[in-house]
Amino acid sequence: MSRSFPMPQAFVSPDRIRSLFTEAMSQMYRAEVPQYGTLIELVADVNAGCLEKDPDLRDRLARAGELERIDVERHGAIRLGTADELFTIRRLFAVMGMQPVGYYDLSVAGVPVHSTSFRPIDEAALNVNPFRVFTSLLRLELIEDTELRGEAEAILAARRIYTPRAVTLIERHEQNGGLTEAEATEFVAEALETFRWHGEATVSADTYKRLHDAHRLIADVVSFKGPHINHLTPRTLDIDAVQARMPERGITPKAVIEGPPRRHCDILLRQTSFKALEETIAFSGDDGAIQGTHTARFGEIEQRGVALTAKGRVLYDQLLASVRGEVQVGAGGAKAGAYDHELAARFKALPDSWDELRRADLAFFRYSATPAGIAAAAGSTLPGDPEALIAKGYLAFTPIVYEDFLPVSAAGIFQSNLGTDQQQNYATRSNRDAFETALGATVQDELALYAERQAASLDSALEALGLAGLPLKTVA
């Protein structure tokens, strides 16, 4: 008599788990921060208007596979306190197909953290859901008060920010190579607890004040049960329109948009936000809870453009530094206006057409064989120069979206939403080795990832035209 055994249940894809988590996170944050819901509605209205007014933009996004991802696109940010917390968050995000990309030292801008971005790296996965989380690790060694530093270390060492069940499911994913649908649903619910807001501090009011006086971000990281998500960010197609219309919805935006100026051809990343909420919290005390307030969580909006090459980034960094070194931005509109004007003027040095950016090797592009090119290849020999193929309309190119972050912009957002213009003067002490040791992995080089995508797309396009192996020529 033969025995039958149940078939093993199929694993769900990391893309699905990531999408389930993104939706759950968005719903949780909408309930916790109602203005986030208002922001989502405003961004949806602006995006719909942009696509209606600009059919060429709609067509370009559709050809690049980006149109469907716009409405689901989000990035979040969390701040961790210990190496163990960072090590486990890497394993947690791996369940969702997200890997650490890039190293960001924010201490150079007065913020005592260094960071990476967890995100999908495969083009197909990005087009399904490009959810990314900017993840920072507090640099306790930058706290000059040794007694306070030791106290912060002890507080952080005592907390556990992951539920036991979340850790079990992470281990199951690592051992089995995936999670079933039921396990994935449970994993999302358990993982969400790490990012949930807790209105009760784990420290006394006095300890909170001393941490706060050292740096507001230190107080935010050390004083709570977990690393509450401090913002979620939808992607807009016109950040200037969102910035201008936020007051109509009862939202006060920060003074200036971080990043490059408004351009015809968007580059890298532009970000703005509304001021962080002042939230009531309860401090621990001998005689019961003591009421106080904490400022950390806010809403942010981003507009993403083309990824720049190493050459393009050098030019971008030089232009941005030249403006920030001369025009100081405060809360006043006049100063913000002067900054925006000067930024636009300086950035005229960076070409504002897709073809100029491509030909000068300043940005990354995805190549594809056109229907006309494929038809021509079937009946004749095509020119062996990719530039000639482009000129004849046989080879097309579209900008590769920048999927990562900018350290100066991130620091600017952090500072403006800590409720202060406070600037700490930390010595430049980048410590990538220590970060990667804590992470338990090497962060991937974002420029190498873009270069690989560009090269792979060109190889595929040329193969479709029967011209495999041709190099792409650029002009200096």
Summary of the structure (lengths in Angstrom):
residues: 476
radius of gyration: 23.9
end to end distance: 76.5
largest distance: 87.6
contacts: 1526
relative contact order: 0.14
helix: 50%
strand: 17%
